[in-house]
Amino acid sequence: MKNTDAFELLEQGIKNLANQDNWLNHLKTQAVFHSYSFNNTCLIIN
């Protein structure tokens, strides 16, 4: 994966989290899986 591809993927992920519903979903998941890392909870959500 090229740096530009990785940056675009990261940018899209941030835009998805910026959506209020997605952010609330992430927070609810993080509350349940509080011992998991941010990256692992993102994988669980998807």
N, C-alpha and C positions, 0 to 999 in steps of 0.2 A: 504494500500500500504506500503510495506516495504521500509526502507531507501535505500536499494540497487536498488530497482525498480525505486524509485523516482530519484535517482542519474543517472541511465541509461537513463531515460526519459529526464532529463535535459541535459545530455551529447549529446543525439541524437538531441535535439532541437538546441543546440549550433552548432553542426556540420552542421545542415541544414542552419542556418543563416550564417555560414562561407562561404557558396557557394555565389559567387558574385551576381548571378541573384536573389537568395532569399533575400540577403541583400538589393539590390536595390528595390525589391518589398516591403520589409518592410519599407524602407525609404519613398517610394512614399505613402504608406498607412499611415505612421505616419504624413506626410505632410498634408494629407487630414483630418485625425482625430487627429489633434495636441492637442486637449484637453483631449484625451483618454489616459489611462495609457498604458505602454508597454505591460502588460499582456492582456489588452482588445484588443489592435491592433493585437497581435498574434492570439487571438481567431477569430478576424474578417478575418484575412488572411486565416486561416484554415477553 
